[in-house]
Amino acid sequence: MKRAPATIAGLAAVLFLITGPFILALQPARAQGGIEGQWTTMANGDDMRGLAMTGNVVWAGTHNGGVVSWDPFDGSHTQYLAPEYPLASNDIQAIASDGQYMLWFATRRGVTQFEPGEDQWITYTTADGLGSNNATAVAFGPDGKVWIGTSQAWDGNAWSGGGLSVCELSGNCVTYTVDDGLPSDNVTDIAFAGGDVWVGTRPYKVFVEESDTAAAHWANEGGGVAWLSGGSWNTFNRDDSDLTDNRINAVAAGPDGRIWFATPSGLVRYTPDEDAWYRYRTSDGLASNSIRDVTVDGDGRVWALTYKNETAPIGVLNMLEGDTWTEYGDNDGLSSKVLWAVLADQQGRIWVGTGPWCRDTIGCEGGGLTRYQPLDDAWQGYRTSESHLSSNKITDVAVTGDGTLWIATLGSGVSTREPNGVWQHFNMDNSDLSSNLVEALAVDGDGAVWIGTQRYVEEGVWTGGGLNVYRDGSWTVYDEDNSGLPGDEIQDIEVDADGVVWIGTGDLRDGSGAGLVAFDTKTNTWLPTYTTDDGLPSNVVTDVALDATGNQVWVATAPAGGYTGGGLAVFESGDWTGYTSPADRPGSGEDVTGDFRAVAVDGDGNPWAGTYNTQGFLSAEWPFVDALVAYRTDDAWSETTFEEQGYVSTLAIASNDNVWAGISHGTALTGLKPEESHLQPTRGGVRARIDGAWFAATADASGLAGSDVTALAFGSNGDVWIGTANAGLSLLQGAQPGPTPTNTVPPTDTPAPTNSPGPTNTPGPAPEATITPIPVTPTPGNITPPAEVPEAATLILVGTGLAGLGGYAAYRWRSRK
């Protein structure tokens, strides 16, 4: 079984102008419709980004793990995941409650309202008046309205939308933006104090036209705090107040009327009655000046989450009582070094939402919910992974003969799920697994599971990795030192009908590899290793495929370090035939070395290969290059391209010879910071060639958990298992073509509005419900209703080679974290 890694190692080290490969048949894809069937999501819920309470129940909004409710008395929990439940998205960015009955979940695809007692769900989107579907803040106000903060969204060409929306419970929303006086269209938090409204924002994007001194570009502007009091709005920023930063991560109101602002440059306190500001920094006792969240308990104690930096976050819970700060870290009882959200309940307990601490050189650890009781200095952790998936970073999937599902993760080892729903996890702490960085899985004819891993760093030294075999509850580990394995970095494993295990080696982190090797399970002997000296295009092997007769072994490779080599090759009758030059292989562009991540063989013995193609400067197009699926019949290659969708990361061919392709597009946009790089749910995803026609499934047009697809596998009953890079695992049952047309070309600057049939209270699980907006003109304070927003200017791509390469290099390393 094979998934494709989340990085592309074969991108050129300099800018290339792509003139197009030599092809015999070019077929730009025009998918006839979507893929229909019953969708189910399996995801880890331990990356908690927002917290709220209804009565004694704690609710956690997670990153790609949906919503989890916790009973603090017995530790039990319930996980709500789309599409089984009508959440707008499983990526929850903020959460709010009325304290008793109602909850609101802010997601990248709108805000979902949930009433647990009635099991009713309603989703608000731009069709209801929201400024953007990228909802980043939500709060239930004393006025009985829902206040929703949204942020600008990138549509592939321009930044647009955002602002502050005020919604009636009936669904009527009015949105206010910078045109109405807000300091920014990117809202980060909302708080209420004595009838006043406090809104935190961060800088927003504005388009700057080309001038004599600078090319056209998007620039940051604005940010700070907006304060609604007595019907009038005031704004504060770093230039006209004592705010330390125009990026406000969180806002909290204390029982004494003081307002607290968490910023990347310190914690700021404001006393409105006195118009007095005070700044807290490390010199005052804070563990760090980078503040992620803040809350104030009923006794006036301030709780702030700090982190050292964005790339290696070491989180600390800071408590201010009087003038004294006290620090709490993971050694004290916090379940992770990554801290996202803090909540103080009415009983004086402190709840901290954490996330896994993941590093591409060692793996992931921690995460979940932590409860702290200051009265008796008692800590309690809560995690979903014991009864769910261990991680949402899926790298490969395999199904054993008895129907047990094996799931490889990048950083958390391997999870298994038996047909009766029982989960089990194997990692370095509870088993002999040689590394938690697992890349490949395969099952042999005797039911043994072969597990390929990557090395990790321990005390500054590379160690671990290698090949693991799990057989009847026992582990065997093969590495360079104790076997004929040529390298400890494993990318793919396949087992042929004769019991020979084929192992492709390679490390896409640095473009190194040791070639292809095989192990004969019948004789327990290692066969010779094949490298470039024998005819492989590259020693960085990314995928291996075997034909039904056992006469052919197809190998996909990526360029080695220095971006040379790469392509396809087939081993037959003791000889290698390579497809490496633009004249004899598909994809990647004439001047870019062949970069292949997937290969499969159909029932007729025809090879299928997955790669990408470019039309111009690769650095300007990345990551939205053209995904490409190629197949070879009668000694000729044919291609199907999916424009600007990313790259084909994995291929699988069903027993009926339908071809399934997983497409990855990455999560970064060149030149943008991670928090500004929004996933493009209309791109990537899955394409299936059913009876000769292509059909699509993406995260926004189906029940697919995420569009960054990394793994595909089939169950014996025709089920399709789809692994994603960061959104967990999807199960598709009863897959069949759907009639709805699917757009396979890049989205336009101005997407068409969504039609809504009107408000619907929906018992879950059920299809998503939306609310038809009714024109109203409520006027909070003295802000007038927003004027019509002009169409966003088209983004002029003015790229330089160094900027493009810098953005791509940052993506390569960030995509593995």
N, C-alpha and C positions, 0 to 999 in steps of 0.2 A: 504494500500500500504506500502511496506517496502523496505528499502535499508539496507545494512549492514554498521555498523560504520567502520571508516578507521583504527581502531586499533584492535589488538588482545589481549584481557585481560587475556585469559586463558593460556598463556605460562608459563611454569614452572619456579619457583624461583630458582631452581638449575638445573644443567645439567642432562638430562636423556638420556640414551641409548635406543632408541625406537626399540622394537623387532617386532612390527607389530600387528595390531588388529586381533581379531578373525573374520573371514568373511566367508560367505557362497558362494559368487560368486565374484571374483575379476576380473575387466575388465579394464585394462589399456587402456586409450582412444587412438584410432588411427583415428583421424578425416579424413573423406574422402575428404573434400574440404572446401572451404570458404563459407561464407554467402554472397549472392549477393542481390542487390536491389539498390534503389536510396537513397543515404546518404545526409543528411543535418546537418550542425552544427549550434548551437545557443550558443554564448559565450559572456561573458563580455569582453570589450576591455579597461578597465581602469587601468590595470597593465602595465605601459609603460616602456620598457627597452631600447629603442633607438629612436633617433629623427633625421630627415633630412628634407630638403626643396627642392622643385622644384618650381621656381618662387615664388609666394606668398602662396603656399600650404604647410602646415606642415604635415609631415608623421610620424606616431608613430608606431614602432614595439612593440608588446605587448607579455606578457607571457600568452600563450594559448588563446589569443584573436585575433590572426591574425594581420593584418595591418589596421590602421585607418588613413584616410586622412582628414584633417581639413581645412575648409575655414575660416580664421581668421576674415573675414569681417562680415559674417552672422552667424558664429558658426556652420554651417552645417557640417556633416561628412558622410563619406562612409566607411563601414567596409568590408574588404576582408577576407574571411575565406575559408580554405580548408574543404571539397573537392569541394565546389561550384566553387572556383577559384583554379587554379593549383599552389598554394603555396606548397613548400616542406613540411612545417609544420606550425601550428598556434603558435608555440613557437618561437618567434623572439628574437634572442640574440643580434643582432646588425643590423644597417641599414645605408646605404650610398646612395648618389645621385651624379650625375654629375652637379647638380645645376639647370638644365633646363628640361631635358627630361627623363632620365633613373634613375631607382632605383635598389638597390640590397638589399636583405633581407637574413641575415645570420641566419640559423636555426640549430636545432639539426639533421636535415636530409638533409643538403646541403644548397646551396645558390640559391635563386630564383631571376632572373633578370626580371624586369617589366618595360615596356614602356607604360605608361598610354595612351598617345595619340593614339597609335596603338593597345592598349589592347592586347599586346603580352607578353608571359611568357616563360622563359627558365630557367631550373634548372640545376645547376652544382653539381655533386656528385663525389665520389671516382672513378666512372667509367670514369670521365673526367680528372682525375689526382689530385683531391683534396687529401690532406693527411688524411683527416677524414671527415665524414659527419657531425661531431659535429663542425659546423662553429661558431666561437665566435667573429670574427672581420671581417670587410670588408671596403674597401676604394677604391674610383676611383682615379687613379693616374694621374699626369700631363703627363705621358707617354702614356695615352690612354688605359692602361691596368687596370684590376681589381685585386686588391691585397686582398687576402682572408686569414685570420688567422683561423686556426683550432686547436682543442685540442684533446688530447688522449681520446679514448672512451673505456669503460669497456664492454667486450663482454660476461661477466659471468665468465671468467676464467683469463683474462689478460688485462692489459692496453696496447693499441697499437695505432699507427697512430699519426696524428697531424702534425703541422708544418706550414710553410708559403707558400701559393700557389700564383703564378703570372699567370694570365689568359688573353689571348687575348679575345676580344669580340666575336670572332668566336668560342671560347670554348676550345682552346688549353691551357692546364695548365701545369706548372712545379712546383713541390713542393720541398722545402728545409727544412731540419731538423737539429737536433743537429749534425748529421754526417757531415753537410756542414758548421758548425760553429755557428748556432743559439744557444743562451743561453738556450733555452727550446723548446720543441715541443708543449707547451701550449701557444698559442698566445692570447693576450687579447685586443690589440688595435694597430692601424696603423695610422700614421700621416705623412704629407709631408710638407717640408719647403725648399723653394729655390732649388728644385731639389733633396734634400736629403730625405731619407726615414727613419722614426723612428718606431721601432717595440717594443711594450711592451709585456712582457711575465710573466708567473708565473711558479713556480717550476713544474717539470714533474715527473712522476713515473718511477722508474727503479727497476728491480727485483734484489734482493740481495740473492745470494745463501746461503744455510745453512752453518754455520761455527761452530767452537767450542764454541763460545760465544753467538750466536744468531740463532734463527730459520730462515728459508727462509721467506722473506717478501718483500713487496713493500715499497720503501722509496722515499722521495722527494729529488730532486736534481735540481740544476741549477736555472734558472729564471733571470730576470733583463731586460736590454734594449739592442737592436741591432740597430746600426746606419750605414746606407749605404750612403757614401759620396765619390764622385770622383771615383766611381768604386770599392771602398774598404769598407769592413765592420769592424766596431769596436763594442765591447761589453762592457757594464758596469754592475756591480753588487754591492752588499752591501760591498763586501770585497775589491774591487779595485777602488771604487769611493765614492762619498758622497751620493749615494742613501741610503735611510733609510730602504729599504725593497726590497727583490727580487721579491715580488709580485707587479706588476704594473697593477693597475686597469684601468688607462686611460692615454693617451698621447695627448697633445695639443700643437700647434705651434702658437706663437704670431706674430703680424705684425712686431715686432722688431727683429725677428729671435731667440728669446729665446724659449726654449722648457720646457714644464711643465709636471711633472709626478705625477699622483695621486696614492698614496700607502696607505696601512692600517696603516702606521707609519708616516704619514705626507705628506706634499706637497713639491716637490723638483723642483727647477728651475735650468736649465743649459743654459749657454751662450757659444755656440760652438766657436765663434771667440776668446773668452778670456779663454776658458777651465775653466770656473768659475762656481762653484756650490753654491747654497744657499738653506737652508732648512727652511720651515715654519712649526711651530708647535703651540700648544695652547699658549705657552709663547709669541708667536708673534701676537696673536689675533684670531687664528682659533678657531671655536667652538669645534672642536674635531680633533684628529690626524688621524682619520679614514676617508680617502678621497675616495669617490666612483666614481666621475667623475669631469672633469675640462674642461673649455673652455675659450678662450680669445676673447673679442669683438673687433670691429674695432678701438676703442679708446684706446686699450691696457689694459682695465680693466679685471681682472681675476675673473672668477666665478667658485667656487668649491663647490661641494656637500659633506657634512660631515655627518656622522652618529655616534651615541655613541657606539653601539656595534652591533654584528650580530644578537643576539637573541631578543633584544628589540630596534629596530632602531628608533631613534629620529632624523629625518633629519633636516639639516639647510643649507640654501643657503648662502654661504659666498662670499662677493665681496671685492676684493682688488683694491683700487685706490690710487696710490702713495704708501705710507707706512701704510695706514689705512685700517683695515678690518671692514666691516659692515655685520651684521647677519640679515637674514630673515627666519622666521619660519611659521608654520601654522597659528599662530595668526596674521601674517602680510598679509596673502592672499594666501599662498601655500595651495593646496587642500589636503595635506596629510602630515603625519610625516615620510612617507617612500618615499625617493627621489632616482631615478635611473639614470636619464640622464639630461644633460643640453646642450642647444644649443643657440648660439647668431646669430641672423640673420643680414642682411645687413642694416636694418632700426634701429639697436640698441636695438631691443626687445630681451628679454631673455625668452626662453621656457624651462620649466622643466617638465620632464616626471616623474610621481609619481605612486605609487601603493597603494592598500588598506592597512591600518594598521590593521592587524588581530591578535586578541588574543583569545585563546580558552576559556578564562574565561569571555569574555564580548562581543565578536563579531568583526565585521569589520566596518571600517569607512574610508571615503576619497578615494583618487585615482583619476586618470585622468590626464589631461594636464593643466598646469598653464602658463599663459603669464604675463610677467612683463615688463612694459614700464618705465624705469628709468627716462625718461625726465619729466613725470608728476606723477610718483610714483603710477601708476595705475595697478591693478591686475585683471585678468580675468580667470575664470576656465572653463574647457570643460570636459564633461563626456559622456560616451556612455550609462550608465545605465538607463537613462530616456527612451530610446527607445529600449533597449536590456535587456538581462538577468542581474540581479543585482549582481550576483557572479558566479564564475565558480566552487565553492565548493558545489556540488549537494549532497543532502542526501536522498531525496525521490521525487517521481513524482506521480501525480494522475490526472485523466481526468474525468471531470464532464459529465453529460448527454448531455449538449449542446455543448460539444467539447472543453470547456475551459481547458487549461492546467495549473495545479498548480505545482509549483516547490519549494521545500524546500531547503534552503541553510544553511550551517554551518557558521553563522556569519552575514548574511545580510537579515534575515527574509525570506519572501515568495514572489515569483514573479508569476504573472499570465499572460497567453497569450491567448487572445480570438481567435476564428477561423479566424477573419478578420485581425489578426496580431497585434492588439493593446495590448500593455504591460501595466501592473499595478504592483506596488510594495507595500507590506505591511511590515512595520518594527516598531520598538518601537517609532520612531520619528513621524510617520504619522498615527498611528493607535493604538488600544488597545492591540496589540500583546504583550504577557507577556515576551518574550525573542526573541532575534535575532538568537539564537542557536536552529534551528528547525531540528528535527530528523525524524518526521513521519507525514504522511498525509493519510486521508481516506475520502470518500464521502458517506453519508448515502442515503437512499432511497428518502428522501425529498430534496436532493440537498445541504444540509448543509455540510460544509467542516470542518473536525476535524483535529486539528493541535497539534502535540505533541512537546514540547520544553524541553530544558535543562536549568538548573540554570546558572547564571552568577555572577560575582563578582562586587559589587559596593561599593566603599569606604572601601574595605577590608572585606565586608560581602557578603556571598552567598545569592542571592535573585532571584526572578523571576522563570521561568520555569513553569511547569504545563500544563494543557490541555486547548486549545482555540477552540471555535466553532464560525465559521463565517456563519451567516444565514441571507440572505436578507439584506446585508449591515450592520448588527449589530454584535457585538462581545459579547461573554460570556466566562469568564475565570474561570476554576475550579482549585483549588489547595488544599493542605493539610488542610488549615485553613477554607475553606468555603464549603467543600464537603467531600464525602467519598473517594476521591483519596488518596491512601496510601503514595504516594511519588510524588515529583515534577519533577523527572527525567523520561521523557517518551522516550521509544525506538521504540515502534510500536503501531499501531492502526488498528483494523479490525472491520468491521460492518457486522453482520449476516443478514439473510433474515428476521428475526423478529424485526429488528431495535435495537438489542443489540450491544453496542459498547464495544469491548474488548480492554483493554489497558495494554500493557506490560511496566513495569517500570524497570529502571536500569541506572547506570552511569558507562560507561566503562573507565572513567578517573581514578576511584579508585576501581572499582569492587564491587560497592554497588548496592542494588536494594531493592524494596519493594514488588515484586511479580506481580501477575496478578489480575486485577480487571475489572468488567464489569458495564456498565451503560445502563439501559433500557430506551430508548428514548420515548416509549409509555406511561410509567408511571412516567418518570422523577425520577427514584429511582436508588440508587447505590446498586449493588449486593455484596455479600461477597467477600473479597479479599482472593486469594489463594497464599500460600507461601510454603516453604519447610516443614512446619508443616503439610500441607495437601497432600504433595506428589510431589511438584515441585522439580526438581533436584537442582535448584538454584533460588534465588530471583532476579538474574540479567537476565531479560527476553529480548531477542534480536529480536525475531520474533514470530508472531502468525499466524496460518492458520486455516481456517474453511472448513469443507467438504460441499458438495452441499446440503446434507440432514439436516445439522444443528445439527447432532448427535455427532459430534466429534470436539474438539478444540485441535489442535496440537500446542505445544509450544517449541521453541528452546531457550536454555539458555547458558550462558557463566559462567565460574567459578567465584565465588565471591572473595572478597579480601582475599589474602592468597593462591589463586589458588587452591581452593577445590570446589567440587561440579561441576555442569554443566552436560549437556546432553539434551536428548529429553524426552518429556512426552506428553501423550494424555489424555484428559478429556472426559469420556464417561459414560453416565448413572449414573452420580453423583460420579464417582470414577476416580482416577488418576492411570495411568500405566506409569512407568518411564523406560527409556532406558539410563542407566548411566554407567554400567561397561563395560569393553572391550568385555565381553562375550555376551552382549546383545545389543550393539549399534555399529554403524560403526565409523570409523575415529578417528583422533587425535593421535593415537598411544596407545599401551598397557599401558604405564606408564605415559601418559599424560591425565589429566581429560578431558572429552568430552567438546569441545569448538565449539558450533554450532552458526552460524550467520544467517541461513536462513532455512525456512521450508515452504512447499507448499503442496497442496492436489490436485490430478488430478481428472478427471471426474469419475473414477472408485472408488474413495475413497482411493487411495493409497497415502501415505505420501512420499514426497521427502525432503531430508535434505542436507544442505550445510555446509561443514567444510573443514579440511585439514588433511593431513597425513604426517608423517615423517619417514625417513629411518635410521636416526642416531642421532647425536647430534643436537638438535633443534636450539641451538644458532649458530651453524655453517651453518645450512641450511637456517635460516630465512633471508630475507622474501621469498626465493624461495623454499618453501615447496611444497608438492604435493597437488593441489586442488582436492577436492573429492566431488562428488555428489552421494548420496545414496538414494535408494527407497526401500519400504517394500511391498512385496506381499506374500500372503499365509504364513504369520507369519515368513518371513525370509527377511533379509536385503541383498541387492545386491549393489555393488559399482562400480563407474567409476572414475578413477583417471586421472588427467592431470598433467603430471610430471613437477615439478619445476615451476608451473605457479603461485603459491600463494595460496590464500584460497578463497573458494566460499563465496561471500559476500551477494548475493541476488539471489532469485529464483522467477520465474513467469511462470505460465502455461497458455497457450493460450486456446481459446475455442475449438480448434481442438486437444487438449491434447499434443501439442508439448511443450517440456520443455526448458525454457531459463534460463541459469545460468550466472550471472555476477561474474567475478573473480577479486580480488584485490591483488596486490603484494607489495604495499607500494612503497616508493621512496628512501629508505635508504639501503645501503649495510653496513653490520656490520663493524665498525672500520673506515669508511670513512666519511669525512666531507660532509655537505649538498651540497656544490658546486661541489664535486667530485662524487656525487651519481646520475648518469644519469638514467633516466627512461629506462626501457627495453621494447620497444614497441612491441617486438615479444612475450612477456609474458603477462599473464593476459587477459583482454578483455572479450569477450562474447563467450559462447558455447551454441549451440542450438541443441536439440535432435529432429530431424525432421524425422518422419516416421521410428523411431527406430535407426537412425544413427546420430552421432554427427558431427556438423560442427562448424567452428570457424570464429571469426572476431577479429582482433587485430588492433592496431593503425597504424602499418606499412604495413598491407596487406589488408586494407579496408578503408572506409571513416569514421571509428569510431574515434571520437574526441580524446579519450585517453584510455589507456588500464587499468587504475585503476578504475574499474566499481563499482558503489555503488548503483544504482537504476535501476529498470526495470518496465515498465508499458505498457499496450496495449491500443490503441484507438479502438473505435467501428468499424473502417474500416480496422482493421488489422495492423495499424501502430505500430511500436515498438519504444518506447521512452527509451533511455539509458542515465542515469546520470553518471557522472564521478566525482572523488574526487577533481580534480583541472583543468579539461579541458572543462567544460561546459556540454552541452546536445547534444546528437545525435538523429536524427530521421531517422529511416530506414523504407522505404516504399517498398512494393512489395517484401518482404523477401522471398528468395528461395535458395536452395543449389546451390553452384557453383562448377564447375568441377576442379578447381585448387587445387592440394594437399596442405595441410597445415601441417607444421612440428609441432608436439606437444611435441617433446623432447627438452632438452636444446640445445642451439646453440653450434656449434663447435668453437674451438679457432680461426679458420680462415674461416670466411664466404666466400662462393663462390662469385666471382665478378658478378656484374650486367651487362647484355648485353644491349647495347643501339643502337637504330636504326639510330642514327644520329641527327643533329640539326634540330629542328622543331620550327618554330614560331607559337604559338598557340593562337588564339583569345580566351579569357576567357569568361565564364567558360568552361573548357575543361580538358581532362586528362593531367597529368603532362608530360612535355616534357623534354628530356635529350639530351645531346650532346655527340657524339662519339669523344673521344680524338684522335688526330693525332700526332704521335711522332714528337716532335720538341725539340730542344736543345738551347733555348735562355739562355744567361748567364748574369743575372744582376750583375753588379760589377765584382768581381773576384771569385764569388762562382761557383764551378763546379756543373753540374747536380748531383742530389742525387744518391748515390749508392743504390743498391738493399737492401731493409730493411729485415733483417732476421726475420723469424717467431718468434713471441713473445714466451717467455718461459711460460710453463704451470704453473699456480698459484698453489703452494703447500699450501693446507689449513692446517695451524698449528694453531689451536684455543685453547684458554684457556677459562675456564668457566667464569672467571670474565670479560674478554674482550668481550666475546659474550653477556653476560647479560648486560654489560654497553652499548654496541651498541644497543641492543634491547630496553633497557629502554629509551635511547635517541630518538629512533624511535617512541616509543609510544606517547611521548609528542609532538615531532616535527610534526607527521602526522596530528595533529589536528590544526596546525597553518596555 
